[in-house]
Amino acid sequence: MQTGSVFDFLKKFDAYPKTLEDFRIKTFYGAIITIVSGIFMFGLFVSELSYYLSVEVHSELLVDATLDQKVKINFDITFPKTGCDYLSMDAIDVSGEQQLGVDHDIYKERLDSSGAPLNSVPEKEEIGKTVETAETTTTPPPILDPNRCESCYGAESAQFKCCNTCDQVRQAYKLKGWALSNPQSIEQCKREGFSDTITVTQKEGCRVYGVLKVNKVAGNFHIAPGRSFQQHHVHVHDMQGLAGQQFNVTHRIRHLSFGDEYPGIVNPLDETEQIADQSAVMFQYYVKVVPTTYVEVSGKEVKTNQFSVTKHRKFPNLGEQALPGVFIIYELSPMMVKHTEKARSFMHFLTSVCAIVGGVFTVAGLLDSAVYNSGKIIHKFQIGKLS
């Protein structure tokens, strides 16, 4: 078979027969449809390209077998109406005992009434640290005899025979079960400026922030006024010397998370605020923590947590004394969620692009044909009407 006849035979399979240029009619409406369909086609292409460049995240539910790890708690909480000298922070496990082996890096920053920092360097805070009061005067302290034995004001015991500081008087009173209602009447507290500090810090706020690394068991951490201690295996706060104070624990949670960040994570308490419309309000946040592993396309793993929260506000009943403060009570789920990033298929992207181009081109052709034929029919109708 000759070459010319082979080509002629193959021409029979041409699915795209061409028309002569002389028989092609170009119209204004066809140009408009072409431009609009081109823009529409380009928009769909950009959308499909954006979808292809994004990652696909597959989620699965597993049993958590990482009980030997620590849980990192990141927090940043501001108390605009409670001074730092009042507040202490504690972490307690499910048994009610203070947690052992807690790693932490916590700071307290004094704020003025407008929320601006008062000190350039925040004070480092220790878990369960005694609430100390700072001196408010620049007058140098008096020189005291180191061998002195000052009065405990009736609270002397075998443990406290002498009370040379305000703190020792308060501890002696606590041991007796007495309330220190008037620190100004105690010479040691008066000398150390305890009451003066309370007066000054009533107009201050406090920002408490940092990182806690706790054992992977249920527990809570809380920020509340007064020093904390264990009494008959019960965690209590000593409010001696703070009697009569109206603690407004209005607070703003700037950030709270359990672990490192990963793409798409949602921390439901970020930038939330709770306003205490009366004193001695206890704010409780019941947090359900779900261990989470996020695997990036590169293979890097981020072991973190996500959580849901239920808020509760507790008011003191008539005649009842309630501890004001913010309590974060967390419980860990035995299940773990694993998110895995996967790259999208290039063949799927190529198929979608072809479908977009072919589909838009076909629809635009049908629309152009419909407009052209409608115009011809109208034109014929007008000619017939004129004749």
Helices and strands as residue ranges (DSSP letters): H 3-11, G 21-23, H 28-53, E 55-63, E 70-79, E 87-93, E 103-111, E 123-125, H 166-176, G 183-185, H 187-192, H 194-201, E 205-215, E 219-225, E 227-231, E 234-238, E 251-258, E 272-274, E 282-295, E 301-314, E 325-332, E 335-343, H 346-386
